[in-house]
Amino acid sequence: MRLRRLSLTAVAAVAGLTLAACGGGGSGDAAAPPVAEDTTFEAGTTMARLAEAGSINIGTKFDQPLFGLQGLSGEPEGFDVEIAKIIAGGLGIEPENINWTETPSATREEVIQQGRVDMVVATYTINDARKERISFAGPYYEAGQTLMVRSDNTTVTGPESLRESGARVCSVSGSTPSQNILEYIDPAQLTLFDTYSLCADALRTNQVDVVTTDNVILLGFVNDSDGAFKLVGEPFTGEPYGIGITKGDVAFCEFINTTLREAAESGAYAEAWESTAGQVAEETPKLPELDPCS
Ligand code: GLU
């Protein structure tokens, strides 16, 4: 089903609009990303190890519509999942040979450092603090933090209104939005859960007044809310999404970046968007300029 598509920044302007209900994180009509054949990689590299194994362990979110949401099959669906499949495909690994691990925000660096996953594709903002523990390929998308409220809320108009209105704000432990929002609220106003779906539940049941995280994550919850939630205001941070890998694995980072560039050229990147988040969000993004690997 093709849904009405909304600009992420225009959503606030049409906040009263009831979005068409979307059943999940992806529509399931994604063309399978290409899987490379006869791949050869330099011995000793992560690529050679994974191609030889024919399988890969990938961390993603399981509760975020449009980016990573566990579907009826038990497999996650969404834009992050499609990006991960594109990278696995570059290694010659079929989607069914991906072992998915749920990686809530606070666990991501740890699971990479422990080697429990080979990479994390999970609405994962690139920043210096995280780079002390892991490395990032990408960015493959640029999001921005914003606010989600119940549709009948008229007191929250943007981050500057939060302190004065005494709004109870929910975000997720270990996330950048949970840190950024402290510039606008007193710590006592903030409730932290492990996942955004728990924040959305708390918003629905009136235990909090605001959920804050990246616009594209909130858009998925708005779209699934049957008109109960709306986005407020413009994005007030930049959240470049990277692919988390073992710290210092420059060759793997460069391989991922090359695979992303090729996917942008072949149309696989656009297809990944259009079959998932693009069902709701307007405008297929361009692959951002990639950071140098280190
Ligand atoms: N992009 C932000 C982060 O990496 C928020 C989304 C999330 O928690 O996954 O912290």
Residues whose N, C-alpha, C, O or C-beta is under 5 A from the ligand:
A	BS01	LIG	S105 A122 T123 Y124 T125 G174 S175 T176 P177 T213 D214 E239
